[in-house]
C-alpha cells in the first residue's frame, strides 16, 4: 500500500512524464485544493518512489517550456504503473463500501 502522497505522485505521472511543480499543481487541482504537497514532502516522496523502482527520471520534457537545467522530469516505471493501478482499485473498493454504508450519496 502506498502513502497518500505516493499515490498522488503516481496518479499525476500516470498520463505522462512531468516535473515536480507540475505534480504539485496537478494534486492541488484534482483535490480542489484540499491536498497540497509542499516541496519537502513532494521531493522526499519522489525520492522514495525512485528508490522503490516505481518512478524514474525521464529525458522527456516539455519542448515548449523554457529550459531550466535544474528541472527534472519523472515518469512511471512499469512497476509504478502496476502499483498505481492496484492502489486505485483498492480506493474504488473503499468508495463502494462508503457508498453502501450511506456515507456518500
C-alpha positions as CSV (number, residue, x, y, z in Angstrom):
1,X,0.0,0.0,0.0
2,X,1.2,3.5,-0.9
3,X,1.2,6.6,1.2
4,X,-1.4,9.2,0.1
5,X,1.4,11.4,-1.2
6,X,2.9,8.5,-3.1
7,X,-0.4,7.7,-4.8
8,X,-0.9,11.4,-5.7
9,X,2.5,11.5,-7.4
10,X,1.9,8.2,-9.3
11,X,-1.5,9.5,-10.3
12,X,0.0,12.8,-11.5
13,X,2.5,10.9,-13.6
14,X,0.1,8.3,-15.0
15,X,-0.7,10.3,-18.1
16,X,3.0,11.0,-18.9
17,X,6.2,12.4,-17.6
18,X,6.2,15.6,-15.5
19,X,8.3,17.8,-13.3
20,X,7.8,18.4,-9.6
21,X,6.0,21.7,-9.9
22,X,3.5,20.2,-12.4
23,X,2.9,17.3,-10.0
24,X,2.2,19.8,-7.2
25,X,-0.2,21.7,-9.4
26,X,-2.0,18.5,-10.5
27,X,-2.5,17.3,-6.9
28,X,-3.8,20.7,-5.8
29,X,-6.1,20.9,-8.9
30,X,-7.5,17.3,-8.7
31,X,-8.2,17.6,-5.0
32,X,-9.8,21.0,-5.3
33,X,-7.1,22.5,-3.1
34,X,-7.8,20.0,-0.2
35,X,-4.3,18.5,-0.6
36,X,-1.2,20.5,-1.2
37,X,2.2,18.8,-1.5
38,X,4.9,21.1,-0.3
39,X,8.3,20.8,-1.9
40,X,9.8,18.8,1.1
41,X,7.0,16.2,1.0
42,X,7.0,16.1,-2.7
43,X,10.7,15.5,-3.2
44,X,11.0,13.1,-0.3
45,X,8.1,11.1,-1.8
46,X,9.6,11.2,-5.3
47,X,13.0,10.1,-3.9
48,X,11.3,7.2,-2.1
49,X,9.4,6.2,-5.2
50,X,12.6,6.3,-7.3
51,X,14.3,4.1,-4.6
52,X,11.4,1.7,-4.7
53,X,11.6,1.4,-8.5
54,X,8.1,2.9,-9.1
55,X,9.3,6.2,-10.7
56,X,12.4,7.1,-12.7
57,X,13.9,10.3,-14.1
58,X,12.9,10.9,-17.7
59,X,14.7,12.5,-20.5
60,X,11.3,13.6,-21.9
61,X,10.4,17.2,-21.1
62,X,8.2,19.9,-22.4
63,X,9.9,21.3,-25.5
64,X,7.7,24.5,-25.3
65,X,8.8,25.2,-21.8
66,X,11.8,27.5,-21.1
67,X,14.9,25.4,-20.5
68,X,15.9,25.1,-16.8
69,X,18.8,22.7,-16.2
70,X,17.6,22.2,-12.6
71,X,14.2,20.9,-13.7
72,X,13.9,17.2,-13.5
73,X,11.2,15.2,-15.2
74,X,9.9,11.9,-13.8
75,X,7.9,9.1,-15.3
76,X,6.3,5.9,-14.0
77,X,8.1,2.6,-14.4
78,X,6.0,-0.5,-15.3
79,X,6.1,-1.4,-11.6
80,X,4.9,2.1,-10.7
81,X,2.0,1.8,-13.2
82,X,1.1,-1.5,-11.6
83,X,1.3,-0.1,-8.1
84,X,-0.9,2.9,-9.1
85,X,-3.5,0.5,-10.7
86,X,-3.6,-1.6,-7.5
87,X,-4.0,1.4,-5.3
88,X,-6.7,2.8,-7.5
89,X,-8.6,-0.5,-7.4
90,X,-8.3,-0.5,-3.6
91,X,-9.6,3.0,-3.3
92,X,-12.5,2.1,-5.7
93,X,-13.5,-0.7,-3.3
94,X,-13.3,1.7,-0.4
95,X,-15.6,4.2,-2.2
96,X,-18.0,1.4,-2.9
97,X,-18.0,0.4,0.8
98,X,-18.5,4.0,1.8
99,X,-21.4,4.4,-0.6
100,X,-23.0,1.2,0.7
101,X,-22.6,2.4,4.3
102,X,-24.5,5.6,3.3
103,X,-21.5,7.9,3.7
104,X,-21.7,9.0,0.0
105,X,-25.0,9.9,-1.6
